[in-house]
Amino acid sequence: MKKIVVLFAIIITIVGFIVWNGSFNSPQKSTNAFLKNIQKGNWKSASSYIKNSDAKEYFLEETQDKYNGFVFKKIKYEIGKIKKDDKQASISVKIIAIDKRKAQDIAFEKIRKEILEKDSIESHVVDTIPYVLKVVESPSAEKVTLPVKIKLVKVGDEWKVDLTEDFMDALTGTYDRRTDKHIEFERIDSTDEK
């Protein structure tokens, strides 16, 4: 009887270890850890989940941008369906980020008004970053939900994120203006009349 109990305990332990090991290192957990580190501003930890060294370098450079560093911390996300085989996976994720285009449009409108309020028609050079940051810091800053498919690749025993342009755009709240018919381009010219 003791042998059966011991054998049963060993089998349960082995099965538990196999199940735990497989779920501990899954595409979902890697994706979640990557995005959680971004929200916390742990850029180096987040970059450890990126597959390609050039993409890691690009990601770390982008976090140095004041706007991106601030916006990355404000993202929210919902992890959806996953497709997976032994070496690759893709996860559908909805990234909820500050709408970069609308934030820039609001900031540029403020800049335009300030330029037009001045009587001179001189050329003006304006640092736009403080204006944009002021807009995105507002609790009422508009958000955009961007669906993105995150690709992951198994490297050794770890799942690594294949950082694509679409994924980076979603993290920064950037989307293609050509797909939104409601957005109109406007050239800001310091010689516009009031």
Secondary structure, 3 states (H helix, E strand, C coil): CHHHHHHHHHHHHHHHHHHHHHHHCCHHHHHHHHHHHHHHCCHHHHHCCECCHHHHHHHHHHHHCHHHHHHHHCCEEEEEEEEECCCEEEEEEEEEEECHHHHHHHHHHHHHHHHHHCCCCCCCCCCCHHHHHHHHHCCCCCEEEEEEEEEEEEECCEEEEECCHHHHHHHCCCCCHHHCCCCCCCCCCCCCCC
